[in-house]
């Protein structure tokens, strides 16, 4: 991407007028996407984005500039724009750069997406469309997206760090609409992996399309959702969204430092039921939120957040770790070279319990089963949330029964962690895109099937 000698020159130039720390982040990203709608390709796009961001820290101040000119002259000019804002005789010595360490998710069986003919990708989209429509004549629309991305990054800093990471991501999203007279329902299924095209051989989109179509058709028979406080069983994967949004962001170090989180000052204290253990783990093989190095060059790692209900750790990038006297946890992430790294989750989840999922349902005489969540709102300071349920069912006499529509889950994330009284052994991590401070990044969030002892369900009917 750029030579070691150029890297060292740029770091030295950035620090010529003073500063405590300098870093360069170089990115080369190639992407391709296809969208199918009405059984035909509606959109196709591809592109390449190349650039570098240079960060300069002076005590607690941070300066940042970026460019898409990767020539040595272009990079030095960008470094000069940072140097110009300082007037200091305090110089920081550049340590000798270490031997370049490179990682990649590429393996012997990796099928590089750019090597797959475009017509094969189009054919897969059409097969997926057919699979969904064959579920029922009530399926009236199928929208499917395919995308792939190869991101190569180089990160170096004035402390001698020099690493490279190659990230290959493949994604396939299916959205199905079913209609019966005036009733319209939807089904949705995302597939996304830190893998090449072989991911779609291992996880066929046609199967995901059938799942989404069956959900949409099933919900055509749904009755109005009940309302009130009741036991709620949340399906594997789905509850991870609540944990991510209502709890996970509150564990990011910038929120902790600013006292903008209910978890500030609670390390070592009980914050959940004793059966709850939670992790953030960027080392999970093939998982959407994984990588080799974070966007500050720290190796991917696994961080224990909650252990049997006790808060053990927060999520740190380099900047906040230094300010708070802690060790970075490999959670410095950024959307692109145009952005500063900030503390972000990777793959965040509630760990497996010991109970079979079916036994959780059997143990629930009456309640609500949230199979799939849709959009929602969260107050990051308090953890208060409202999440829609796109696929939900009543639980009656220990069995999943009637589908219901129009349900919402209303509660407080930190509080419901204390209300979890059963956890299954079927952990599933779902892919998503996490937004924070205008940056979107790939992430995973998950949980096994679990039961919340009592949670408010919003609906239009009375209690069950």
GUKEBA-309449 format. One record per atom (N, C-alpha, C, CB): x, y, z. Coordinates in steps of 0.2 Angstrom, whole numbers, plus 5000, padded with zeros to 4 digits. Glycine has a CB too. Example, Ala and Ser with C-alpha at 12.3 -4.5 7.8 and 13.67 -1.06 7.14 Angstrom:
! GUKEBA-309449
506649725039/506249785039/506649845039/505749785045/506449895035/506849955036/506450005039/507049975029/
***
This chain:
! GUKEBA-309449
500449945000/500050005000/500450065000/499550005006/500950075005/501450125005/502050095008/501250195009/502650115006/503250085009/503350105016/503850105005/503850065019/504050085026/504350145027/504450025029/504750165022/505150225022/504650285021/505650235016/504150285017/503650335017/503250345023/503150325011/503050285026/502750285032/503050325037/502550215034/503750305038/504150345043/504250415042/504850305044/504250435036/504350505034/503750545036/504550515026/503150515034/502550545036/502450555043/501950505033/502550505047/502550515054/502950565057/502650445058/503550565055/504050615057/503850685055/504750605054/503550695049/503350765047/502750785051/503150755039/502350745053/501750765057/501950785064/501250705058/502550755066/502750775073/503350825073/503050715077/503450855067/504050905067/503950965071/504150925060/503350985072/503151045076/502951025083/502651095073/503050965085/502850945092/502250895091/502651005096/502050875097/501550825098/501750765102/501250795091/501350725104/501450665108/501450605105/501050665114/501050605099/500850535096/500650555089/500350495100/500850515084/500650525077/500450455074/501150555073/499950445070/499750385067/499550395060/499150355072/499650345056/499350345049/498950285048/499950355044/498350295045/497950245043/497750245036/497250245048/498050195032/497950185025/497450135023/498650175022/496950155019/496450105017/496350095010/495750125020/496250035007/496050025000/495449975000/496749984997/494850004998/494249964999/493949954992/493749995004/493849894990/493449874984/492749844986/493849834979/492249864982/491549844984/491149834978/491249894989/490649784978/490249764973/489549754976/490549704969/489049774973/488349754975/487849754970/488149814980/487349714971/486849694966/486149694970/486849634962/485649724967/484949724971/484449694966/484749794973/484049654968/483549624964/482849644967/483549544964/482449664963/481749674965/481249664959/481649754967/480649644960/480149624955/480449574950/479949684951/480849524953/481249474950/481749494944/480649434946/481949554945/482449574940/482949614944/482149614934/483549624941/484049664944/483949734943/484749644941/483849774948/483649844948/484249894948/483149864954/484849864952/485349904953/486049864953/485249944959/486549894950/487149854951/487749914952/487349814945/488149904956/488649954957/489349924960/488450004962/489849954958/490549934961/490949994961/490849884956/491449994965/491850044966/492550034970/491550104970/492950084971/493550074974/493750134978/494150054970/493850134984/494050194988/494750184991/493450204994/495150234990/495850234993/495950294996/496350214987/496350295002/496450355005/496850345012/495850395007/497050395015/497450385022/497150445026/498150395020/497150425033/497050475038/497650485042/496350455042/497850545044/498350555049/498150585055/498950595045/498350555061/498050585067/498650605071/497650525071/498550665075/499150695079/498850705085/499450755075/499150685091/498850695097/499350745101/498750635101/499150795104/499550835109/499150845115/499650905105/499450805120/499150805127/498450775126/499050875130/497850815128/497250785127/496850805120/496750805133/497250845116/496950865110/497150825104/497150935108/496650815100/496750775094/496650815087/496250705094/497050805083/497050835076/497050785071/497650885075/496650795066/496550735061/496450765054/495950695062/496750735049/496750755042/496750695038/497250815040/496450695032/496450645027/496450665020/495750595028/496650615016/496750625009/496650565005/497450655008/496550574999/496450514994/497050514989/495850514990/497550554991/498250554987/498750514991/498450624986/498850454989/499350404992/500050414990/499150334992/500150464986/500850474984/501250504990/500950524978/501950494990/502250524996/502150594997/503050504995/502150634991/502050704991/501350724994/502150734984/500850684992/500250694995/500150685002/499750654991/500450625005/500450615012/500850665016/500750545013/501350685013/501750735017/501450805017/502450745014/501050825012/500650885012/500150875017/500350895005/499850825018/499250815023/499550815030/498950745022/500150785031/500450795037/500650865039/501150745038/500850905034/500950975035/500351015037/501251005029/499750995035/499151025037/499051025045/498551005034/499250965048/499250955055/499750995058/499250875057/500350985056/500951025059/500851095059/501551005055/500451125054/500351195054/499951225060/500051215048/499551175063/499151205069/499551205075/498551155070/500151185075/500551175081/501151225081/500851115083/501351255087/501951295087/502251275093/501751375087/502651225093/502951195099/503651175097/502551135102/504151175102/504851155101/504951085104/505351205104/504351055106/504450995110/504350935104/503850985115/504850905103/504850855097/504750785100/505450855093/504450745097/504350675099/504750625094/503650645099/505150585097/505550545092/505150485090/506150515096/505350475083/504950415080/505350355082/504950425072/505050305085/505350245086/505450205079/504950195091/505950165079/506050115073/505450075072/506650075074/505150075066/504550035065/504749965065/504250055058/504249925068/504349855069/504249825062/503849825074/504549755062/504349725056/503649715055/504649645057/503449725048/502749735047/502449665048/502649755039/501849675052/501449615054/500849615050/501349605061/500649565046/500049565042/499649505044/500249555035/498949515044/498449465045/497949475039/498149475052/497549415039/497049415034/496549355035/497349405026/495949375034/495449315035/495449265029/494749345036/495849275024/495949235019/496249165021/496349265013/495849115018/496149045020/496249005013/495649005025/496348945014/496448895008/495848885004/496748835011/495248895008/494648875005/494248945003/494148835009/494548995004/494249065002/494149074995/494649125005/493549084993/493349104986/493349184986/492749074983/493849214982/493849284982/493249314978/494449314979/492849354981/492249374977/492349404970/491849424981/492849444969/492949474963/493149414957/493549524963/493349354960/493449304955/492849264953/493949254958/492249284956/491649244954/491249294949/491149244960/491149264943/490749304938/490149334940/490649254932/490049394937/489449434939/488849394938/489449504936/488849354932/488249324930/488049264935/488249294923/488549234939/488449184944/488049224950/489049154946/488249284952/487949314957/487249334955/488349384959/487149354949/486449374947/486049314947/486449404940/486249254945/485949194945/485749174952/486349134942/486149184957/486049164964/485449204966/486649174968/485449274965/484849314967/484249294964/485049384964/484249274958/483649254955/483349184958/483749244947/483849134959/483649074963/483349094969/484249024963/483649144973/483349154979/482649184979/483849204983/482549224974/481849254972/481349204971/481949304966/481549154967/481149094965/480949054972/481449054960/481449044976/481349004982/480849034986/482048994986/480849104987/480449134992/479749134989/480649204993/479649144982/478949144979/478649074979/479049174972/479049024979/478748954979/478448934985/479248904977/478548974991/478248964997/477548974997/478649005003/477249024994/476549034994/476449084988/476349065001/475849074986/475549124981/475449194984/474949104977/475449194991/475349264994/475949304995/475049245001/476549274993/477149314992/477049354986/477749274992/477049424987/476949474982/477649514980/476449524984/478149504984/478749544983/479349514986/478649614984/479849514983/480549484986/481049534984/480749414983/481349564989/481949604988/482549574990/481849684991/483049574986/483649534989/484249574987/483749464985/484749584991/485349624990/485949574991/485449684995/486449584986/487049544987/487649604987/487149494981/488149594992/488649634992/489249604994/488549704996/489849624991/490549594994/490949654994/490749544989/491449644999/491949705000/492649675002/491649745005/493149704999/493849685001/494149745004/494249654995/494349745010/494649805013/495349785016/494149835019/495849825013/496449815016/496649885019/496949805010/496949875025/497149935029/497949925031/496749945035/498249975032/498949985035/498850035041/499449995030/499150015046/499150065052/499850065055/498650035058/500050125056/500750135059/500750195063/501350145053/501150195068/501150255073/501850265075/500750245079/501950325079/502650345081/502950305087/502550415083/502550255089/502850205094/503150145091/502250185099/503150145084/503450085081/502950035078/503950055085/502350045079/501849995077/501749995069/501150005080/501749945066/501649935059/501349875057/502349945055/500649875056/500249815054/499849825048/499849795060/499649765045/499149765040/498649715041/499549745033/498049725038/497449685039/497049685033/497049705045/496849625031/496449615025/495749585027/496749565019/495249615026/494549595028/494149585022/494249645033/493849525021/493449505015/492749495018/493749445012/492249535016/491649525019/491149515013/491449585022/490649465014/490149445009/489449455013/490249375006/488949485010/488349495013/487749475008/488249565016/487249445011/486649435007/486049445011/486649365004/485549495009/484949515013/484349495009/485049585015/483849465012/483249445009/482649485013/483149375009/482249515009/481649545012/481049525008/481649625012/480549495011/479949465008/479349495011/479949385009/478849515006/478249545007/477649495005/478149615004/477249485010/476649435009/475949475010/476649375013/475449465006/474849495006/474249455006/474749555001/473749465010/473149435010/472549485010/473049375015/472249495005/471749555005/472049615007/471149535009/471849645013/472149715015/472749705020/471649755018/472849645022/473349625027/474049615023/473249565031/474549655025/475249645023/475749635028/475449715019/476149585027/476649565032/477349555029/476449495036/477849555033/478549555030/478949495033/478849625030/479449475030/479949435033/480649455031/479849355031/481149445035/481749475034/482349425036/481849545037/482849415032/483349375034/484049395032/483249295032/484549415036/485149435034/485649385034/485449505038/486149385029/486749335030/487349385029/486649275024/487849375033/488349425032/488949395036/488249495035/489549385033/490149355036/490749385034/490149275033/491249375038/491949395037/492249335033/492349415043/492049325027/492249275022/492149295015/491749205024/492449245011/492349255004/491649225001/492949225000/491649214995/491049194992/490849124994/491049194984/491249084997/491149025000/490649025005/491748985002/490549075009/490049085014/489349075011/490049155017/489249085005/488549075002/488449005000/488449124996/488948965000/488948894999/488748865006/489548864996/489048885011/488948855018/488248875020/489548875022/488048935018/487448965021/486948985015/487549025026/486648935012/486348955005/485749005006/486048895002/485749065002/485249115002/484549085001/485449164998/484549034997/483849004996/483548985002/483948944991/483848955007/483648935013/483348995017/484148885017/483849045017/483649105021/482949135018/484249155021/482949135011/482349165008/481749125010/482449165000/481749055010/481149015012/480949035019/481348945012/481449045024/481349065031/480949125031/481949065035/481249175027/480949245027/480249245024/481349295023/480149205019/479449195016/478949165021/479449165009/479149115024/478749075029/478549125034/479049015031/478949165037/478849215042/478249265040/479449245044/478349285034/477849335031/477249305030/478149365025/477149245028/476549215026/476249195033/476649155022/476649165038/476349145044/476049205048/476849115049/476349265047/476049325051/475449355048/476649375051/475249325042/474549345039/474049325043/474549325032/474149265047/473649245052/473649275059/473749165052/474049325060/474249345066/473649385069/474849395066/473549385075/473049425079/473349485082/472649375084/472949525084/473249585088/473649565094/472649635089/474149605095/474549585101/474249605107/475249615100/474449565112/474149575119/474549635122/474249515124/474349665128/474749715131/474749705138/474449785130/475249725141/475349715149/476049685150/474849675151/476149675157/476749645159/476649575159/477049675166/477149535157/477149465156/477849435155/476649445150/477849365156/478549335154/478649335147/478449255157/479249355145/479449355138/479949315136/479549435136/479949265131/480449225129/480749255123/480249155128/481349275122/481649305116/482049255113/482049365118/481949245106/482249195102/483049205102/481949185095/483449155100/484149165099/484249215094/484449095097/484849255095/484949305091/484649375092/484849285084/483949365093/483549435093/483749475099/482849415093/483849435105/483949475111/484649515111/483949425117/485049485107/485649525106/485649595104/486149485101/485149605100/485049675098/484849725104/484449685093/484449695109/484249735115/484849745119/483749705119/485249695120/485849695124/486349745121/486249625125/486449745114/486949785110/486749865111/486949765103/486049875110/485849945110/485749975117/485249945106/485449935121/485249965128/485749955133/484649925130/486249905132/486749895137/487449905134/486649825140/487549875128/488249875125/488549945124/488249845119/488149995122/488450055121/488650095127/487950105117/488250075132/488450105139/489050075142/487850085144/489350025139/490049995141/490650025137/489949915141/490450065132/491050095129/491350155133/490750125122/492050155132/492450195137/492250265137/493150185136/492150295131/491950365130/491350385134/491850385123/490850345134/490250355138/490350345146/489650305136/490850305147/491050295154/491350355157/491450225155/491850375153/492250435155/491850495156/492850445150/491350505152/490950565152/490350555157/490650585145/490350505161/489750485165/489150485162/489850535171/489050465156/488450465152/488150395151/488650495145/488350355156/488150285156/487950265163/488650235153/487450225163/487250195170/487750145172/486550155169/488250125168/488750075171/489350115173/488950035165/489350175173/489950215175/490050205183/489850295174/490650185184/490850175191/490650105194/490650225195/490350065190/490050005193/490449935192/489349995190/491149945189/491549885188/491649855195/492249905185/491549785195/491549745201/490949735204/492049775205/490349775202/489749765205/489249725201/489449835206/488749705204/488249665201/487849705197/487849625206/487749685190/487349725185/486849685182/487849765180/486849615183/486349565180/486249505184/486649545173/485749465182/485649405186/486349365186/485049365182/486349325191/486949285191/487049235186/487049245198/486549215182/486649175176/486849205170/485949135175/486949275170/487149315164/487849325164/486749375164/488249295158/488849315156/488849345149/489349255157/489249395148/489249425142/489949445139/488849495142/490049445133/490749455130/490649495124/491049385127/491249525122/491349565116/491949525113/491449635117/491949495107/492449455104/492549465097/492249385106/493049495095/493249505088/493649445085/493649575087/493749395089/494149345086/493749285083/494649315092/493049295084/492649235081/492749225074/491849255083/492849165072/493049155065/492449165061/493249085064/492549205055/492049215050/491449265052/491749155048/491449285059/490949325061/490949395058/490949325069/490349425057/490349495053/490749545057/489649505052/490749545063/491049595067/491849585068/490749615073/492049535066/492749515067/493249545063/492849435067/493949545065/494449575061/495149545063/494449645061/495649555060/496349535063/496649585068/496849525057/496649645066/496849705070/496249755070/497449735067/496149785076/495649845076/495949905072/495449865083/495549955071/495850015067/496350055070/495250055065/496650035076/497250065078/497850025079/497050095085/497749965076/498249915075/498349865081/498849945075/497849865086/497849815091/497549745089/497449845097/497849695091/497649625089/496849615091/498049575091/496549585087/495849565089/495849525096/495549515084/495349535100/495349495106/494649485109/495849535111/494649445114/494049435117/494049465124/493949355118/493449505126/493449545132/492849515136/493349615130/492949495142/492449475146/492149545149/492649435152/491449555148/491149615150/490749605157/490649635145/490349545157/489949525163/490149455164/489249545162/490249445170/490449375173/489949355178/491149365175/489449305177/488949285182/488649345185/489249235187/488449395181/488149455184/488549505186/487749435189/489249505187/489649555189/490049585183/490249525194/489949655183/490349695178/491049685179/490049765178/491449665174/492149655174/492549705170/492249585172/492249725164/492649775160/492249815156/493149725156/492549865153/492349915148/492649905142/492349985150/492449935136/492749935130/493149995128/492249915124/493849985127/494250045126/494650045119/494750035131/494650105117/495150115111/495750145115/494850165106/496250155111/496950185113/496850245117/497450185108/496450295114/496450365117/496150355124/496050405112/495550325124/495150325131/495550285136/494450305130/495850225134/496250185138/496850225142/496550125134/497150265138/497650305140/497450355145/498050345135/496850395143/496550445148/496350415154/496050485144/496150355154/495850325160/496250275164/495150285158/496950265161/497450225164/497250155164/497450245172/496950135158/496750065157/497150035151/496050055156/497049975149/497349935144/496849935138/497649865145/497049955132/496549955126/496349885125/496949975120/495749875123/495449805122/495349785115/494749805126/495649825111/495549815103/494849835101/495649735102/494549885103/493949915101/493949975098/493449915107/494550005096/494550065092/494350045084/495250095092/493850075082/493550065076/493350125072/492950015076/493350125066/493150185062/492850155055/493750225060/492350205052/492050185046/492550185040/491450235045/492950225040/493450235034/494050275036/493050255028/494450285032/495050325033/494850405034/495550325027/494250415032/493950485034/493750505041/493450505029/493750445045/493550455052/494050435057/492950405052/493950475063/494350455069/494150385072/494350515074/494550345075/494350285078/494050305085/494950235079/493450275087/493150285093/492950215096/492550325092/492850205103/492650145106/492050115103/492650145113/492050055100/491550025097/491449945099/491550035089/490849915099/490849845100/491049815093/490149825101/491149745094/491349705088/490849645087/492049675089/490849595091/490349545091/490149535099/490549475088/489649565100/489449565107/488849525109/489249645109/488849485114/488349435115/488349415122/488449375111/487749385124/487649345130/487749275129/486849355133/488149245134/488449185133/487949125134/489049165137/488049065131/487649005132/487548995139/487948945128/486948965141/486748935147/486748865146/486048965150/486348825150/486348755150/485648725148/486548735157/485148765147/484548745146/484348735139/484048785149/483948675137/483748665130/483248725129/483448595129/483248755123/482748805122/482048785122/482848825114/481848715120/481148695121/480948695128/481148625118/481448675133/481248675140/481048745143/481848645144/481348795140/481148865142/480448875140/481648915139/480248855134/479548865132/479048825136/479448845125/479248765138/478848715142/478748745149/479148655142/479248785151/479248805158/478848875159/479948825161/478548895153/478248955153/477448945151/478549005147/477048945157/476348935156/476048975151/476048935163/476149045152/475849095148/476349145147/475149125151/476349175141/476849225140/476849245132/477549205142/477449285131/477549305124/478149285121/477449385124/478149265115/478849235112/478949285106/478749165109/479549325107/479849365102/480349335098/480149435106/480149315092/480549275087/481049325084/480149235083/480749375081/481149425077/480949495079/481049415070/481449535081/481349605082/481449645076/481849625088/481149705076/481249755070/481549815073/480549775067/481449875071/481749935073/481549955080/481649985068/481950005083/481750025089/482050085091/481849975095/481950115097/482250175100/482550155107/481750235100/483150185108/483550175114/483750245117/484050125114/483750255123/484050315126/484750285129/483650345132/485250305126/485950275128/486150295135/486450295123/485850345138/486050365144/485750325150/485950435146/485150305148/484750265153/484650195152/484050295155/484650175145/484550105143/483850095142/484750065148/483350145143/482650135141/482550125134/482250195143/482150075132/482050055125/481350035123/482449995124/481250045117/480550015114/480849985107/480050075112/480649915107/480849885101/480249855098/481349825102/480149855091/479549825088/479749745087/479449855081/479249715086/479249635085/478949625079/478949595091/479349605074/479049585067/478749515067/479549595062/479049475071/478749405071/478649385079/479149355067/478049375081/477949355088/477349315089/477849425092/477349275095/476849225096/476649225103/477149155094/476049205104/475849185111/476149125113/475049185112/476249115120/476449055123/475849035128/477149065127/475548975126/475048955130/475148885132/474348965126/475048875139/475148805142/475848775140/474548755139/476348815140/476948795138/477148775131/477148735142/476748805127/476848795119/476848855116/476348745117/477148865110/477148925106/476448915102/477748925101/476048965102/475348955099/475249005093/474848955104/474749055094/474549095089/475049155088/473849125092/475149165081/475549225079/475149285081/475749225072/475549335083/475249405084/475649455081/475249415092/475349515079/475649565076/475549635080/475349575069/475949685078/475949745081/476149755088/475249765081/476649705090/476849705097/477549745097/477049635099/477649775103/478249805105/478449785112/478149885105/479149785113/479449765119/479649835122/480049715119/479449845128/479549915132/479949895138/478949955132/480549925139/480849915146/481549955146/481049845146/481949935151/482549965152/483049905152/482549995159/483649915147/484149865146/484449845153/484649885142/484749885157/485049865163/484649835168/485449925166/483949855168/483549825172/483349755170/482949865173/483249735164/483049675162/483549625162/482749675155/484249645163/484749595164/484649565171/485449635164/484349595175/484249565182/483549515181/484049615187/483149525176/482549485176/482649425172/482049535173/483249415169/483349355165/483349295170/483949365160/482949245169/482949195174/483049125170/482249185177/483049125164/483249055160/483649075154/482649015158/484149035153/484649055147/484748985143/485249085148/484648985137/484648925133/485448905131/484248925127/485548855127/486148835125/486248845117/486348765127/485848885114/485848895107/486148955104/485148875104/486648985107/486849055105/486949065097/487549065108/486649115095/486649135088/486849215088/486049125084/487349235084/487549305083/487249325076/488349305084/486949375076/486649405070/487049465068/485849425071/487149475061/487549535059/487149595058/487749515052/487449655059/487149715058/487649765056/486749735064/487349825056/487749885055/487649935061/487649925048/488149945065/488049985071/488250065069/488549965077/487850105071/487950175070/488150215077/487350215067/488650255076/488850295082/489250355079/489250255087/489050415081/489350475079/489450485072/490050485083/488950465068/488950465061/489350415057/489150535059/489550365061/489950315058/489550245058/490650305061/489550215053/489250145053/489850095052/488750135047/489850035056/490249985055/489949915056/490849995061/490249865053/489949795054/490049775061/490249755049/489549745063/489549715070/489049655070/489349765075/489249615076/488749555077/488449565084/489149495077/487849545085/487549545092/487149485093/487149615093/487149455098/486849395099/486649375106/487249335096/486349315106/486149285113/485849215111/485649325117/485849175116/485449115116/484649125117/485649055121/484249085116/483549085118/483549105126/483149025117/483249155128/483149175135/482549195137/483749225137/482349195144/481749215146/481849275151/481349155150/481449325150/481449385155/480749375159/481349455151/480949365165/480349355170/479749395169/480649365177/479849455168/479249505167/479449565163/478949525173/479149575157/479349635153/478649655150/479849605147/478649725149/478049755146/478049745139/478049835147/477449715136/477249705129/476749755128/477049635128/476949795122/476449845120/476049815114/476749915118/475349825115/474949795110/474249825110/474849715110/473749805106/473149835106/472549795110/472849845099/472749735112/472249695116/472449695123/472249625113/472049665127/472149665134/472649605136/471549645138/472849605142/473349555144/473149485143/473449565152/473649435143/473449365141/473249335147/474049335138/
***
